[in-house]
Amino acid sequence: MRAVVVGGGIGGLVAAVALRRRGWTATVVESAAKFGEVGAGVQLGPNATRVLARLGLDEELAKVAVTPEVVRFCRWDDDAVLTEWPVKRRMRERFGAPYYTLYRPDLIEVLARAQPADQLLLGARVTGMTAGADGATVSTVDGRRLEADLVLGCDGIHSTVRSATVGDVPARFSGMCAYRALVPADGTETKVRIWLGPGRHLVAYSVGRYLNLVGVVPAADWRTESWIAPGDADDLRRHYAGWSATVAGLLDRVDGPVYRWALYDREPLPEWVGQTTALLGDACHPMLPFLAQGAAQAIEDAGVLAECLEDHDVPAALERYQRLRLPKASRIQRMSWDNNTAYHLPDGPEQHSRDEAMRRGEAFALDAVSWIFEETGSVG
């Protein structure tokens, strides 16, 4: 059985590895001429690291990953702890797999090394595809025609495969943009920290040799999606003027490149699959990064899809994949969108209620989101 995987990001590379372990050939078609840094940090919960361990990638992953002690939510002005998840202690014992933070290029390198050279096409932009009950064909800009029993669209929020199969829906602008920067790690950062404040929030966590900083701020007049559009360190700092001394100290360390990108998602799609095509990751469920689940959900898609395809009955397997994965991913999309409000409440009665609910363990607590990290239902 032959698969063409359109898109060589995290989800596409994991899907290719997973399919090969079940007897498929899986050719990855990636428009970039080489793998490089796209984004800086990534968080992977046990719903993702469990899949990677089953694919035999756990040892390589552990060499480049950081296991944080806790995920801690803090108040913007005084660092008061609102709630925290003891992820190092609890994740493996409760969910059977660790919680990791990683430098995204390190993760891509681990996944790229797992690809056979003859099943990896770089610098090959897809220009079109056709699909029917008997298979599908992908065309590339250099004139190649790749025939397959299955085509996977792992090509992101502007997916060519989605447009050619289930149809497109408009991207939805959140009104926010994200700044990101890396600063040298000093070896003492053992927590994922999230400061919630009026109209914005800040995330900081170690990815090994760097501390990854992501600041989410209002951006009604700036809508560029590119992850490599330049930002400005002084602008970043101005957005957090008056925040805690800890936040100011972190942002004062920023002197290297700063990037910013507008945050978009889409309404959940009703269909992800055709008879011989399927969507995965941002191609079918782009989400705001307010549950840190974008990469993890793509990896979970890949694991479930490959397991469904083990019997090689493609149409039935794709329907089963959609039935298992679409409800969970759609729920996370909606929750991530809702967090754009919940994270950014102005100081006042609603914010006080939210903070008290967090302190009591009723909001943003690990128990409240544990379903995210649990196994996706049976594929039987």
C-alpha positions in Angstrom: 0.0 0.0 0.0 1.3 3.4 -1.0 0.7 6.7 0.8 1.7 10.2 -0.2 2.0 12.6 2.7 1.7 16.2 1.6 3.6 18.3 4.2 6.7 17.6 6.1 5.9 19.2 9.4 5.5 17.4 12.7 2.2 15.6 11.9 3.2 14.6 8.4 6.6 13.1 9.5 5.0 11.2 12.4 2.2 9.9 10.1 4.9 8.6 7.6 6.8 6.8 10.3 3.6 5.3 11.7 2.4 4.1 8.4 5.7 2.4 7.5 5.6 0.4 10.7 2.3 -1.0 9.4 3.7 -2.1 6.1 3.0 1.0 3.9 5.4 3.0 1.8 4.9 6.6 2.7 6.5 9.3 0.5 6.6 12.7 2.2 6.3 15.7 -0.2 7.5 19.0 1.4 7.7 22.3 -0.4 10.7 23.6 1.6 14.1 22.7 0.2 15.3 21.7 3.7 14.1 21.4 7.2 14.7 24.4 9.4 13.4 26.4 12.3 9.7 27.1 12.0 8.6 28.2 15.4 10.8 27.8 18.5 9.2 25.8 21.3 6.6 23.0 21.5 4.9 21.4 24.4 3.9 17.7 24.1 1.6 16.1 26.6 1.4 12.4 27.1 -1.3 12.0 24.4 1.5 12.8 22.0 4.6 11.3 23.7 2.7 8.0 24.1 2.4 7.8 20.3 6.0 8.7 19.7 7.1 6.0 22.2 5.1 3.4 20.4 6.9 4.3 17.2 10.2 3.6 18.9 11.2 7.3 19.1 11.2 7.6 22.9 15.0 7.3 23.4 15.9 9.8 20.7 13.1 12.2 22.0 14.4 12.0 25.6 17.8 13.1 24.5 16.5 16.5 23.3 13.4 17.0 25.5 13.0 18.8 28.8 10.7 17.4 31.5 9.3 20.4 33.4 8.5 20.1 37.1 5.2 21.9 36.8 2.9 23.9 34.5 2.2 27.1 36.6 -0.5 29.8 35.9 0.4 33.1 37.5 -1.1 36.5 38.0 0.4 39.2 35.8 1.4 41.8 38.3 2.7 39.9 41.3 3.4 36.3 40.1 0.8 35.0 42.5 0.2 31.3 41.7 -3.4 30.7 40.5 -3.0 26.9 39.8 -0.3 24.5 38.7 0.0 21.0 37.3 2.7 18.8 38.8 3.5 17.3 35.4 6.9 15.7 36.1 5.4 13.7 39.0 1.9 13.1 37.8 1.9 12.6 34.0 3.8 9.4 33.7 2.1 7.7 36.6 -1.4 8.8 35.6 -1.2 8.7 31.8 1.7 6.4 31.1 3.9 8.9 29.3 5.8 12.1 30.1 5.1 15.8 29.5 7.9 17.3 27.4 8.9 20.7 26.2 11.2 20.8 23.2 13.0 23.1 20.7 10.9 22.5 17.6 13.9 22.1 15.2 15.3 19.3 17.5 11.9 17.5 17.3 11.9 17.9 13.5 15.4 16.5 13.3 14.5 13.4 15.3 11.5 12.8 13.0 13.4 13.6 9.8 16.1 11.0 10.7 13.4 8.4 10.8 12.5 9.0 7.1 14.2 6.8 4.4 15.9 9.1 1.9 14.0 7.6 -1.0 10.7 8.4 0.6 11.4 12.1 1.3 10.9 14.7 -1.5 12.1 18.2 -0.4 11.6 21.3 -2.5 8.5 19.7 -4.2 5.5 22.0 -4.0 2.2 20.3 -4.7 0.2 22.0 -7.4 -2.8 19.7 -7.6 -4.4 16.4 -6.9 -7.1 14.1 -8.1 -8.8 11.4 -6.0 -11.3 8.7 -6.5 -12.4 5.3 -5.1 -9.4 3.5 -6.7 -6.7 5.9 -5.4 -5.3 9.4 -5.7 -2.6 11.3 -7.7 -0.5 14.2 -6.5 1.1 16.6 -9.0 4.1 18.7 -8.1 5.5 21.9 -9.6 8.5 20.0 -11.2 6.1 17.8 -13.2 6.0 14.7 -11.0 2.8 12.6 -10.7 2.8 10.5 -7.6 0.1 7.8 -7.5 -1.1 6.4 -4.2 -3.7 4.4 -2.4 -4.0 7.2 0.1 -3.1 10.9 0.2 -2.7 12.6 3.5 -3.1 16.4 3.7 -0.6 17.4 6.4 -0.1 20.8 4.8 -1.3 23.3 7.4 -3.9 25.9 7.7 -3.8 26.8 4.0 -4.0 23.1 2.9 -4.0 22.4 -0.8 -5.4 18.9 -0.1 -8.2 20.3 2.0 -9.2 22.7 -0.8 -9.1 19.9 -3.4 -11.2 17.4 -1.2 -13.5 18.5 1.5 -13.5 22.2 0.6 -12.2 25.3 2.3 -13.6 27.4 5.0 -12.3 31.0 5.8 -9.7 31.4 8.4 -10.9 33.2 11.5 -8.7 36.0 13.0 -8.5 36.0 16.8 -7.7 39.7 17.1 -4.4 38.6 18.7 -0.8 38.1 17.6 2.1 36.2 19.2 5.6 37.5 19.7 8.3 34.8 20.2 11.9 35.0 21.2 14.6 32.7 22.5 17.0 33.7 25.3 19.9 31.6 26.6 18.8 29.2 29.3 20.6 29.4 32.6 19.8 25.9 33.7 17.4 26.9 36.5 14.2 27.1 34.5 12.2 24.0 35.4 8.7 25.2 35.0 6.3 26.1 32.2 5.0 29.5 33.4 1.9 31.3 32.1 1.1 34.8 33.3 -2.5 35.8 32.7 -3.3 39.5 32.5 -5.7 42.1 31.1 -5.8 41.7 27.3 -2.7 39.5 27.0 -0.6 36.7 28.4 3.0 35.5 28.5 4.4 32.0 28.4 8.0 31.0 29.3 9.5 27.5 29.3 12.9 25.8 28.7 13.6 24.0 25.5 17.1 22.9 26.6 19.7 25.4 25.7 17.1 28.2 25.3 14.3 29.6 27.2 11.3 30.0 24.9 9.2 33.2 25.4 5.8 33.7 23.7 3.8 36.9 24.3 0.2 37.0 23.1 -1.1 40.6 22.7 -3.9 42.4 20.9 -3.3 43.0 17.2 -6.4 44.2 15.5 -4.4 46.1 12.8 -1.7 43.5 12.1 -2.7 40.2 10.5 0.4 38.6 9.0 0.4 34.9 9.6 4.1 34.1 8.8 6.0 32.6 11.7 9.2 34.4 10.5 7.8 37.9 10.2 10.2 40.1 12.2 9.1 41.7 15.5 10.8 44.2 17.8 12.1 43.5 21.3 11.2 47.0 22.5 7.7 46.7 21.2 7.4 43.3 23.0 8.6 44.9 26.3 6.2 47.8 25.9 3.2 45.4 25.7 4.1 44.2 29.2 4.9 47.5 30.9 3.8 47.4 34.5 3.9 43.6 34.7 5.7 41.8 37.5 9.5 42.2 38.1 9.9 38.5 37.0 8.3 39.2 33.6 10.3 42.4 33.2 13.5 40.5 34.0 12.7 37.8 31.4 11.9 40.4 28.7 15.0 42.4 29.5 17.1 39.3 28.5 15.7 39.5 24.9 18.3 40.9 22.5 18.2 38.4 19.6 15.7 38.0 16.9 12.0 38.5 17.7 9.2 37.2 15.5 5.5 37.7 15.5 2.6 36.2 13.8 -1.2 36.8 13.7 -3.2 34.0 15.4 -5.9 32.4 13.3 -8.0 29.3 13.5 -11.0 27.9 11.6 -14.4 26.6 12.7 -14.3 22.8 13.2 -14.8 21.0 9.9 -17.7 18.5 9.6 -15.6 16.2 7.4 -11.9 15.3 7.2 -11.8 12.4 4.8 -12.8 11.1 1.4 -12.5 7.6 0.0 -8.7 7.8 -0.5 -7.8 11.1 1.2 -7.6 12.3 4.8 -6.6 15.5 6.6 -4.4 15.7 9.6 -3.2 18.4 12.0 -3.7 22.1 11.1 -5.1 21.1 7.7 -8.3 19.9 9.5 -8.2 21.5 13.0 -6.1 24.6 13.2 -6.4 25.9 16.7 -5.2 28.8 18.8 -2.2 27.9 21.0 -4.1 28.4 24.2 -4.1 24.8 25.3 -0.6 24.0 23.9 -2.2 21.2 21.9 -1.5 22.0 18.2 1.4 19.7 17.6 0.2 17.1 20.1 -3.2 16.8 18.3 -1.4 16.3 15.0 0.7 13.6 16.5 -2.4 12.0 18.0 -4.1 12.1 14.6 -1.1 10.3 13.0 -1.1 7.5 15.6 -4.8 6.8 15.4 -4.9 7.0 11.6 -2.1 4.5 11.2 -3.7 2.1 13.6 -7.0 2.4 11.8 -5.2 1.7 8.4 -3.5 -1.5 9.7 -6.1 -3.7 7.9 -5.6 -1.8 4.6 -9.3 -1.3 4.0 -8.8 2.4 3.2 -12.4 3.8 3.0 -13.5 2.1 6.2 -10.3 3.0 8.0 -10.7 6.7 7.1 -14.2 6.7 8.4 -13.1 5.1 11.6 -10.3 7.6 12.0 -12.7 10.5 11.5 -15.1 9.1 14.0 -12.4 8.7 16.6 -10.5 11.9 16.2 -12.9 14.6 15.0 -14.9 15.1 18.2 -11.9 15.4 20.5 -9.9 17.7 18.2 -13.0 19.9 17.6 -13.6 20.2 21.3 -10.0 21.4 21.8 -10.4 23.9 19.0 -13.4 25.4 20.7 -11.8 25.4 24.1 -8.7 27.1 22.7 -10.8 29.8 21.1 -12.7 30.3 24.4 -9.4 30.7 26.3 -8.8 33.8 24.2 -11.4 35.4 26.4 -10.8 33.5 29.6 -7.0 34.1 29.7 -7.3 37.9 29.0 -10.0 39.1 31.4 -9.6 42.7 32.6 -9.0 43.0 36.3 -12.4 43.1 38.0 -15.3 40.8 39.1 -15.0 38.2 36.3 -11.2 38.0 36.7 -11.6 37.6 40.5 -14.1 34.8 39.9 -11.8 33.1 37.4 -8.8 33.3 39.8 -10.8 32.0 42.7 -12.0 29.1 40.6 -8.5 28.3 39.6 -7.3 28.4 43.2 -10.1 26.0 44.2 -9.1 23.6 41.4 -12.3 24.2 39.5 -10.9 26.0 36.4 -7.7 25.2 34.4 -6.9 22.4 36.8 -5.2 19.2 35.6 -8.2 17.1 36.6 -10.4 19.4 34.4 -8.3 18.8 31.3 -7.2 15.2 32.0 -9.4 14.0 29.1 -7.0 15.7 26.7 -4.1 13.5 27.7 -6.0 10.2 27.8 -6.0 7.6 25.1 -8.3 8.2 22.2 -11.1 5.6 22.1 -10.8 2.1 20.7 -10.1 1.6 17.0 -11.8 -1.8 17.0 
